[in-house]
Amino acid sequence: MLGGLGLDPDDERVYRVLLGRPNSTAGLLSDLLVVSQADVDRALARLVGWGLVVRSADEQFTAAPPAMALGALISQRRDGLRMAEQALVTYAEEHRAATTGSSISDLIEVVTGVDAIRHRFLQVQQAARTQVRSFITAPFVALPPDENTAEPVAIGRGVHFRAVLDRTVLAEPGIIDDAIDSMRNGVELRVADQVPMKLVLADADLGLVPLAVTPDGEPGAVLLHRSGLLDALDALFETVWRTAHPLELSGPGGAAEPTVEVGAKGPTDLDRRILALLLAGLTDQTAATQLGLSPRTLHRRLRSLMDMAGVRTRMQLGGYAVRHGWVEPH
């Protein structure tokens, strides 16, 4: 548990034993832990150096109070990380200055093969400091959304994610549940009739663009560093984002068909999900499949919503839903 503070497992084991057995000798610790005394001596030397253990004149050892000793160590690590973050900003600026006027080969890296693209896809997200923006289309070249391990880690660092999904992606199995999980973590999702390309942008510094399959049958991609081309992709994303439809979903998905009644004060979570998918352009069949409903149940829910809204057509229902806050407006 203390590996993040620089302690290895032997250090932590010795420290934990000393918490319950103050004034222990190295020999006693060696017997209790069933490890060589040489290993115990090395661990004790490190722990004493960190201030986690106190050595007496007669070579007995006692653990320092955790709240004091570990708290100080954690503070030191935090200070070190803050300094590293400051250094990152400085080095990034130096790199930008150095790459001004760089050759094309320095600004564009060609990546070939699924494994290499997957590696770069994760690296781009890991490098982001403030935001990651993506165009998502099917089929998935690097990773399907539910296997993107870099996303939750980056979100934990405070990185903001925005993505525009090609409308056809919403027909992929399980994508709605994945979208719900992402939005619960703070990811903003929108849907466009057609996304121009696959794309991942990290801040304004890096961009990964998967390309067509090579003649050898392997997928290819280009990794772009800060350049005029990257600025153009930045502007393209923002243009598509502004015209895309916000995706609003809530509640868990399920394979079994749920039984939901209309609430007295408005639509239920399931109703809102139905409206969001249909407004995003999915067919009745696709929306029903994604929500675990039969087409008949979906039609019954829509009929109830139309009665609630006092309208006669789906177009009127869509307008009413937007005006009355049943879904987020376009």
Steps between C-alpha positions, in 0.01 A plus 500: 500500500795733554670433169392844378720652772807309384483217754554149370306203649782410746507856636126499552499159669773604746322827577165330560654246737670779695167680539385215723838409650696811603858466625569194282847393390594415143541137604148482642357660187687249287344213695150649490510568126694185409748694287876537523638752747694662217170583325355631827810714560468657155129570553564653842773723359260634238218548753729685742618722214139590415416573863251213519700307761704618800817313604601497867855490634468128579396416140128469565255638250161669541257617232435873493127593530344452150302825507821694548756296305289391204328838486838671462604254230176552310547878516852463361370289213228756425758778494713290267208442264418871494860575408485232230183657358672839489795340325262337250359840402850644466630209294189501281554866417866433425396213273250718317764767446747240377253347255408833344633469152563127539495275198183320398641170626531653849136608504335191351562143613359209300369216719426157353332198657222453753732470801697812410182702439353379830820602681497849347124534567557444872812719503318797346242489778767455767680810370192724529502762774164673451284333234462208260272532195401215273309406189371145544402287204459127440676266458730565796867487398684553828265400780124479547379765748455253786870401484640854506687474832667840454171691513408446869861561606511830311160602639640435846774755423235757410518463121172590324378262227273593208410267216284510188357162397411412146131409504574146380708436814181504709397174334810319632419238768533634854597852393210664686600351835863604433380853417299517824805394704716762329248779552471409869876561517457845346562426131296719263362313198331628186374327186549611139338362186847433366839547664770592246776276643631321803690742720644544849638837615694562820479870586641687199824299500433152361258340257458139390323437169439134400520454124405235248640149509845468340565277194637239743162484674604686817327818622703818499482834680688827529602666826506878456695744715421869527475636147268675260339168415428430867349849534270419207384177666442694822272741312327212319414330828351816648292560186356147505447521877289816469267342244476153661203390708561463877454142615302479824457157657438384856435186696641149459454296186377145518441198287163430656213723398418736788153587610464877525194714547464868417567720799234741612730801458669412173698238310701231676873440451418232244276743311782756488740240366253400229456863396875567506574205272222578255596868487858386437370324188484132596232285344226357721650151473852614590382714793287213632794258476735737682249549782402135534143568389275341243393731215143466627595628845695789350200598288276479806734731692500748212121493484481574872745790461299644212186479711679666790625780275166534320655465154419283198832441323852406597631825359268691731609274788867578433435874502292474817769288671769757425288799602394343830841369604433129445827487304785744460442736206715474190 
